[in-house]
Amino acid sequence: MSQEVKYDRNHHAGATPEARIANRLRNSGGEEADHHAVHGTGPTRTHTNIHNPGSARQHGQGDPGEGDIQGNKRSVV
């Protein structure tokens, strides 16, 4: 007895089995990662997404601070 397999053409992952497999194998970590590495190939591959902490990022110009005890300016980081 044969069994018919039907696919919902409006499914969010795709209308074909190939599209659904490709959707499952994609990186789910997002594009905002600072570093991205793929380990392995095929259905057992994994994605590693590394996000630097906020303290490791510099946003805008450096702040020289208030100076040392003698009033000398500190270096800009």
N, C-alpha and C positions, 0 to 999 in steps of 0.2 A: 504494500500500500504506500503510495507516494504522498508526500505532504507538501503543500504549497506554502512558501514563505513569502509574506507580504511585508513591504516596507512602506512606512508612512512617508510620502513625498514632502510633507511639510515639517518633518522632524528637525529640531534645532541643530542636530549634529550632522545632518546630511541625508540625502535620499537614497544613497547606495551604500552597500557594506564597506566599500573602499573609503568613502568619505567619512563614515563613522569611525573606522579604524584610525584614519589620519587625525581625526579630531581627538581621539583618546590619546594619541602619541605626541601631541603638541605640548609645548612648554606652558604650564599653567601659572608660572610665577610672575608673569607680566613683563612689560618692557622696561620698567623703571629700575631694574637691578643694575648695580654697578659692575658686576662680573657675572658671567654666565658660562657654565661648563656642562657638556653632555658626556655622560659616562655610558659606554656600551652602544649597541646598535639593536635595531629590531624592537620587538614588543617588550623587551625587558630593560630598555634603556632608561636612564634617569637623568633629570635635569637638576643642576644645583645652581641656585640663584643666591648671590652674595650681595647683601646690602650693607654699605658702610654706615656706621653710626653717625648721627647728626653732628657729634663733636669732631668727627674727622673731616667734615666738609667745611669749606670756607665760602660764605655767601657775601659777595660784594668786596669792598676794599678792606684791608687790614686795619685794626684799631691799635694805635701806638700806646694806648693806656695813659696813665697819669704821671709816669716818670718814677725814678728811684728816689732814695732818701736825699740825694744831693741835688735833685731837680733835673737830672739828665733824662732825656727822652729814651724810652725803651725802643728796641728795634720792632719794626712792623712785621708781623707774622703773616 
